[in-house]
Amino acid sequence: MPMSIVVGAQWGDEGKGRFVDWLAQDCEIVARFSGGDNAGHTIALGDEVYKMHLIPSGILNPGTVAVMGNGMVINPVSMLSEMERLRSQGVEISPENLIVSDRAHIITPAHIALDKLKEYQRGDESIGTTLKGIGPAYLDKVGRSGLRVSMMTDVEEFAEDLTEKLAQANAILEAASQPLIDVEVAVAEYVDAAQQLRPYIQDTVAYFAGRLHEGARVVCEGAQGSLLDVDFGSYPFVTSSNPTAGGAITGLGVGPTHVSQVLGVAKAFNTRVGGGPMPTELDGELGDRLRGTGEQFWDEFGTTTGRKRRCGWLDAVILRYSAAINGFTHLALTKLDILSGFEELKIAVAYEIDGQRVEYPPSTNTDLAKAVPIYETMPGWQEDVSGARTPDDLPQAAKDYIQRISELCDVPVLAVGVGPERSQVVAF
């Protein structure tokens, strides 16, 4: 059973990319199974910072094949731009180490325009999408009217289908008195992208069947987080796919019997971007301290959107729920170093809702908005932990904090990040 699934245990932005990169050093394949360029995975290697939105984080490891699975929605123009940026940083990218599923769906300019229109029409009730066209692309997919990556292998037919989609979108935009898409320019740009990406397109079901039969080790890379899952997240403030462990199975076309590990990645505190309730959110000085100033790339500002993240104490209710719906075998914590210097730390161990203690988050935002965290307070530590590389290097208070998180979720902690660099990991 050679597959490890890496998923976010909170509302996204947990630092999954750095643990995918960490695991990828001992595997042959890293595969993204959901989402699109609404994701933002940042990895620091020495003085170089790499930001991936579409391409799997494993591309940074020589000898590792990066696969973009059928569960993704892909903007081919954005993908080409990302490939060129990574190449400019010295990353080798070719059809030998990057494969795109022919069953993945394409994000078009129509999806992006309609995404913006929908958020505009929601007004004060907007859900805070990244405006990348993700939702409309998945809507077309389940509505059986989407464009698949396989269509890009026949450029003439692809151009005709895309032209029709853009014309349909323009009719909607015109009725809403919104700017129209320049169809000729957009089609030319997408056709050029299709011609460049054709060598990368494969039947990934057949690819995985063969490689798994050979015993290849695979890391499945999720995007977003469990609380953004369209079924299990804080609906409707969710993404349009399943970034949970089950999504890896359907998003790659492999069977669950291949899975040996499900690694849940969580920050040592909580963050959230966009709308929706967040019971442990902190305002004022404490929230600002957790967020940072935005001057460093690892501060709490979105990789994709640049938006400030909402910050708060760790919510073990959320982690317990994520462990249940994903079947975590292990946890990995990030940003433990940010907590150095706090006199005390708080963990929400349960909620009180309408006078009742609850151990799992409610299914409705109405109830979640009423949730009052029941906190457990633990002593903090003053030491700088960024140089720690073994558990013995950590202060006892930090080890106690990690152990308490493990107990509250009933999941062992595999590793802890103590800084943004690849090497700044403490393995347990």
N, C-alpha and C positions, 0 to 999 in steps of 0.2 A: 504494500500500500504506500506508494511513493509520493502522495500529494499532500501539500500543506496549503490550507486556505487562510489568508490573512484578511481580516475584516475590521472595520472601525466599530468600537463598542459604544460610542457616544453619538454626537450630532455631526460627525465628520471632522476633518482637520486634526485628527489625532496624531498624525505623524506615521501613518502606515508605510509610506514610501521608504523611510529609513530602515524599517524592519524587513520590508520586502528585499531591499538591497542587502541587508545583513544576511538573510536566509539564502539569497540568490548566489552567494559566494560558494555554496555547496550544492547547487542544483544545475540542471541542464536547460530548464525552460521556466520562464516567468510569463504568466498569462493574465491579462486584464479580462474580467468577465462582465462588467456592467458599466453604465454611464458613458459620458463623452468628455468633451473638453471643459465641462463644468468642474472636473477634478483638478486638483493642484498638488502634486507630490514634489517636495523639495528635498534634495540630498546634497550634503556638503562633503566634498572630498578635498582635503587640504585647503587651499585658497580658492578652489573653484566651487561654485554653487550651481547645481543643475536643477531646472524646473521642468517637470513633465506634466502635461495636461491630458495627453492621449496615449503616448507611447509608454509601455510598461517600464517600471523602474529598473528592471533587470538588464536593460540595454547597456547599462554602465559596466557590466561584468563581462570581460572577454570570454568567449566560449559559451555564453548563455544566449539562447534563442528567445526573443520576445514575441509573444503572440497576442494579437488583438482579437478577442473572441466574438462569437456571434451575438452575444448579449449586449454588445456595445452599440452606440450610435456615433457615427464618425463624420466629422466635417473634413473632407479630403483636402481642402485648401488650408485649413488650420494645421492639418497633419503634415503637409509639405513644409509649411513654415516652421513647425516644431523640429522636423528632421534637419532642416538647414541650420537652425540655431544650435542644435546639439552637435552637428558636424563642425560648426565653427568653434566649438569648445573641445574638439578633438575626439568626439565619439564616433566610432565606426558604425555606419548603418548601411545595410545592403539586404537584398532578398535572402541572403544566407543567415542573417540573424534577426530579421523582422518579418513576421507573417501576419497578414490580415485575413480574417475569416470572410469567405464569400457570402456568408449568411448574415453578416452584420448589416445594420441599416445606415443610410446616408442622411446626414443633416444638410438641408439645402438652405439657400437664402430665404426661401418661403417660410421655413420653420423659424428662422431667427426673427424675421419681420413679424410673424404672427405671435411669437412669444412676447415681443415688446408690446404689441398691440393689446394682448390679453392683460398684461401687467398694468398697462396704462388704464384700461377699462375698469380694472379692479379698484383703482384709486387708493383710498386709505386701507382697503382690505387686501392689498397686494401680498403675495406670499413670499416675496423676496427671491425670485429665481435669479440665476446668473445671466439670463437673457441670451443664452447660447443656442436656443432652439431645441433643448433637450426634450422638454415635455411634448411639444408638438410632433417631434420625430417619433417618440414612443407612441403617441396617439395614433399616428398614421400606421405604425407597425401593427398595433392590436386591431386597428380598423381595416387591416388588409389592403392598404392603399399606399404603402411606403415604397421607397426605392432601396433595393439591396445593393451591396458592394459588388455582387456578381454582375450587375448590369453595366458596370464600368468597363467590362471586358469587351463590350460591343459599343464603341464610342458613338456611332451614328444613332443607334436606337436609344442610348442613354441621353443623348442631346435632345431627341424628340420627347422623351418622357419628362425630362427636366423642364423643358420649355412649357409643356402642358401644365406642370405643377406650379410653375412661377406665374403663368397666366391666371390660373385659378386663384392664387394668393393675391395677385394684383386686383382682381375683382372685389375681393373682400376689403383690401386696403383702400381702394377708391371709394367704396361705400362708406368707409369710416373716416374719409377725408385725411388719410395718412399718405406719406410719401410712397411712391411706387418703386418696385424693383426694376432696375435696368436689365431686362431679360437678356438682351444680346451680350452685354458685358459679363453677366453672371454665368451664362451658359458657356461662353468662351473660356472663362476662368476654370470652371468645373471640368470641361472637356480636357483642358491641358493637364489638370490634376489627375484625371482618370488615366490619361496616357502614361504619366510618370509613375503611377501607383500600380499599374497592371502587373508588373513582375512580382509584386509582393503578395498578390491575392492567391489564396489556396483554399481547398476544402479542409478546414481544420479538424473536422470530425475524423476524417481518414488520417490526418497527421497525428492527432493524439492517440488514436487506436494503435498505430504503428509504434510510436515512441514509448507509450506506456507498456506495450508488450515487450519492448526491449529493456524495460526497467528504468527508463529515464525518470529523474526526480523533477517534480513540478511544484512551483510556488504559484498559487492562484491569488492575484492581486485585486482586492476590492477597491472601490471608490466610494466617496461619501461615508456614511456611518449607519449603524443599525437603526437609530432613531429617526433616520430619513427614509427608511424602507417604505415603499408605497403601501404595503400591507400592515407592517408592524410599527411604523413610525408614528409621529404625532401629526396624523392626517388632518388637514390637507397641506400642512407645512412640511412636505416631504419631497423627495425626488420621484422620478417616474419609473424607477426600476427596483430591482431587489438586490441591494448591496450587502445582503446577509449571506450566510454560508450556503443556504439553499440556492441562491442565485448563481453561485459558482458552478453548480452542477448543470443547470439549464443554460447558463451563459457561456459554457465551453463545450457542452455536448459530451460529457464524460459521466460515468456511473459513480455513485457514492461509495462503492466498495473499494475505490482507489484511494480514498481519503484516510490519512493516518493522523493528521493534526489540524486543529482549527484554532488559530491564534487570534485572540481579540486584542486589539491595540487601543489603549486609552491614555489620555493625558492624566497626570497626577492631580489635576484639577479639572474643572469643566469649562467648555466654551461652546458657543453657538453663534451661527451667522443667520441673519434673516429673521422672519417673524416666528411666532409661536411661544408658548409658555416655557420658562426655564426656572424651575423652583429654587435653585441655589444661586441665582444670579446676584452679583454684588455690584452696587453702585458706589461711586465716590472713590476714595483713595485706594481701598483694597482691590477693587476691580481694575483700576488704572495700573496698579502695581503688578498684577498678574498679566495684564495685556502688554505692557511695555510701551515704548514711545513710537514704535514704527520705524526707528532708525536702523534696526537690525532685521535681517531677513527672517529670523525665527520669532520675532515679535508677533503678537496676535492680530494680524491683519491678513485678509484672505489672499492666497497665492493667485487665485483666478480673478477676483473682483477688486481686491485692495480694500474691501470694507472692514471696518473695525469689528472684531469679534466680541461678543458679550462674554464676560468671564465670571466665574463663581467657584465656590468650594466644590470638592469632589462629591458626586452624587452616586452613592452605592446602590440606590434603588434602580437607577438606570443600568448600572453595570450588572446587577443581579438579573434584570430582565434580559439584557443582551446575552448573558451567559445561557439563559434558558432557551432563547429562540435560535441561537447559533450552535449550541453544544460545544462551548469552548473547552478545549483540552488544556490551554494555557492562556495566560495574560502577559502582555508586554506593556509597560508603562513608559511614557515619555515625559520630558520636561520636569523631572524631579529636581533639577538644579534651580528652577525658577522659585521653588519653595524655600530655598536657603534664606535664612534671615528672618523668617516669621517666628514670632514668639510662640504662637500656637496655631494649630491647623484644625479645621473642622471637616467632618465627613457626615453627609446626610445618610443615616442608616435606615430611615423610614420616612413616610409622610403622615401628616394628619389631615384628613379630608372630612369635613362636616363632623368633626368630633371622633372620627374613627381612625385608628392606626392602620396603614396599609403598607405592605412590603414590596408591592410591584406597582409601576405607574398605571394609572387608569387609561382606558382606551380613548377617552374623549378629551379634547383640549379644554372644554368647559370645566371638567373635574381637575385636570392637571393645573389649570390656572388657579384653582382654589387650594392646591396642595401647599401645606406649610411644612418645611423640612424639619425633621427631628434630628438634631445634630449630636454627634459624639465629638468631644474636643480632645485633641492629642497635643502633646508638647512638640514644638518645632525644633529646629536646629539652626545654629549660626554658621557652621562650617561650609565652605565652598566644596561641593561634591563633584564639580566638573572634572576633576582629575581622577576620580574613583574608577577602578577597572575590575575590582573584585568586591564581593559583599563585605569583606573585612575592612575595605577602605571607607565604607559608609559609616556615619555616626549611628549610634544605637537608636536614636529617635527616628532616623530615616528608615532603618530596618524595621522598626516597630510599625511605622506608618505603612510600609509595603506589606508587611505580614497581616495587618488589620484589613487592608483592602482584599487580600487573598481570602481571608476568613469570611468576610462579608459576602463574597461572590462564590465561595466554595470552589475556587479555581486557583491552581498554583501559578505563581509568577515566574515566567521563564527568563525575562530580561528587563532591564530598566535603562532608559536613555538619560544621560546626565549632561547632555549638550548636543549641539547640532551635527558634530562631525561623525563620520562613520565609525571611528574608533571609540567614541564616547558612549560605550555600552557596558553595563555591568550584567554579566550572565550569572544566573543562579543555578 
